[in-house]
């Protein structure tokens, strides 16, 4: 009887041990999957949070991506110009004056009305305008002094100087408020000379629209331009579904070993790579577009703009590079910036647009988006249809004159009105004869650049007139024929 009882105890102990071993095996497998610090994949995943893992030479400085959308110059004698193509050169010339100014004595801040702003800019002036809210913190990172009043404009959209008050700089904040920053002692002779020297750098003279179109709109525009932009063509190299492209891309994000990565491919050819039960994923679409998503590791973490921006640019340098077209004159600049708070963490969304020789390229494939949450990249998307040397071509303009902007508007104002009404940006005027004037009043900017279309299975970037309207809506017309190309809103 005692032997049987001992046997029962032994069997029970064996059962308990087996259960413990089973639970331990499951737990170790889970930990191995979730946090295998000794695997190469974990090392690669950790790199997403650290700048030290990247070669510093491969990470561009944030200043390479930040510059105004335009610099509008009033020479004070009835002539104007606007810089778009070589705006980086002009920005690099003017920014040091502001940085030095912030170190002057006795700086004070005064709030201006919209009318006061317009009157001041009616004198000799230069306005550096951004298409996104630029953090004042970034200017301080470039050497500008925090003079105690910058909380008025934590984010700005215009930085300007005018000799109406040559002891001051002027700022328009992201909410539209206008400010004058005044110094008790400041010598403005150097910046006034620099503004006058911009006359020699300008390609075209600009004039307020009210001087030649019979409107109250004072937006400056080139009456005529001799700008010579080539068209761009390339055959998009969509990755072969049977090639190693997707696997190589996944290894770039998850490391060389994909043993712990789950892979799913649907009937359309879209492939999803998942890690950590889907908390981290990479989706690669048949057209070469991809999206990377990662769940935030820590909540309640706030980082500043500069740190978040450096994290974003470093991540892109490692995962896809900043080269849109290797060896070509195509590059990215910051196009848009959003900041919000999620779960007590700062969330920055950066969007970058591609440019050719300083001119923006508008189209579906030309924006790169990355989100930094609490210092960690949680979203990244771009299109990798990168043309090679053999399928990228530049076709120079063969002497065709630019289609005058005045003719674009006078001949197309009815179609412009229809587009604006479709976008609910303009109501039809009660008097049909007032339609032309109503369209002119809506124009907020005129520029040139590129608009991407598809012709015979090829991507073509057409030189274009770009008309900007409220809400950053843009309508595009061919620079040489005046043909309507498209609308982006």
Secondary structure, DSSP 4 states (H G I P E B T S, - for coil): -HHHHHHHHHHHHHHHHHHHHHHHHHHHHHHHHHH-TTSHHHHHHHGGG-STTS-GGGS--GGGT---SEEEEE-SSS-EEEESTTHHHHHHHHHHHHHHHTTSBS-EEEEE-HHHHHHHHTSSEEEEEEEEEEEHHHHHHTT----S-GGGGSEEEEEEEEGGGTTEEEEEETTS-EEEEE-SB---HHHHHHHHHHHHH-SS-EEEGGGTSSSS---EEESS------EEEE---PPPTTSSHHHHHHHHHH-S--TT-EEEE-TTS-EEEEETTTTEEEEE-TTSEEEEEE--S-SS----HHHHHHHHHHHHHHTT-S-SSTTSSEEEEEEEEEEEEETTEEEEEEEEEEEETTEEEESTTSEEEEEEETTEEEEEEEE-----GGGEEEE---SPPPPPHHHHHHHHHHHHHHHHHHTTS-PPPSSGGGHHHHHHHH--EEEEEEEEEEETTEEEEEEEEEEEEGGGEEEEEETTT--EEEEE-
